[in-house]
Amino acid sequence: MRTFHPRRAALGAAREDALARLWPVLGFSVHDDAHGPMPLDVDGRLDTATLFGRSAPLVLEIGSGMGETTAAMAADDPDRDYLAVEAHLPGLANLLGLVEQAGLTNVRVAHGDALELARHRVRPDSLDAVHVFFPDPWPKARHHKRRIVQPEHVALLRSRLRPGGTLHCATDWEEYAHAMLDVLTADPELENPAGGFAPRPAHRPVTKFEQRGLDLGHTVHDVVVRRR
Ligand SMILES: C[S@@+](CC[C@H](N)C(=O)[O-])C[C@H]1O[C@@H](n2cnc3c(N)ncnc32)[C@H](O)[C@@H]1O
């Protein structure tokens, strides 16, 4: 089941401008080389040293939305590189604008399906961290198979982490939070240092998706697990 469904949306002048100037330098397409080729190494894997112009621990952010979290965390964490993958192009354009405003050099963006990128292009044992913040909750039981956090996808993402690397998920959807905890706890190659839900990390800013949940009276849960 594909979790990725490309959508077209009007960008607006500022985002068109950010895309036109910054995409050729900072962006690539997961699916279509014509829209920005991704640098590959001899094995056909993402060449992160070429992408970032240095070798540093890499954080993969899945579904970065409007990019507020990516920009804030990357600004606070200059020794790691951040790759934001998002299906919604206007969100990436917004992030590019934030990156430029803040003068960040450790953020790159990819348009498309993060799971496809992870499966085919991300080298096993390579990532320092994977972030999945407020993924679409798909609340109906018959849609649960579209969720990003489910055993098959977790096994894939875990295999891309280096030993000791972390997978950090957050949601304001109570039932999904418990499902996340169950799935992440059930994977024998992951350990959960907090033993349950993790305290909210101060470095994760409140995004509009999170605020919407809080306004509805939802509780936000974080789960942070580590590859053994
Ligand atoms: C509810 S939003 C949350 C955005 C952001 N993480 C935040 O906290 O504000 C979920 C985002 O995940 C993106 N998304 C869903 N499945 C994806 C996939 N397989 N690959 C990349 N992005 C995906 C959607 O386009 C959407 O922008």
The ligand as an ORCA input file, in Angstrom:
! r2SCAN-3c Opt
* xyz 0 1
  C      -0.053     15.852      9.452
  S       1.318     16.401      8.501
  C       2.556     16.773      9.743
  C       3.652     17.638      9.233
  C       4.800     17.978     10.201
  N       5.587     16.800     10.530
  C       4.310     18.660     11.451
  O       4.495     18.109     12.532
  O       3.762     19.752     11.344
  C       1.904     14.879      7.770
  C       2.746     15.137      6.523
  O       3.315     13.922      6.071
  C       3.376     13.963      4.656
  N       3.511     12.564      4.197
  C       2.637     11.551      4.385
  N       3.120     10.393      3.888
  C       4.351     10.690      3.375
  C       5.349      9.922      2.720
  N       5.190      8.590      2.519
  N       6.473     10.540      2.314
  C       6.642     11.871      2.520
  N       5.733     12.654      3.137
  C       4.603     12.072      3.569
  C       2.099     14.646      4.252
  O       2.204     15.235      2.976
  C       1.944     15.700      5.359
  O       2.506     16.941      5.000
*
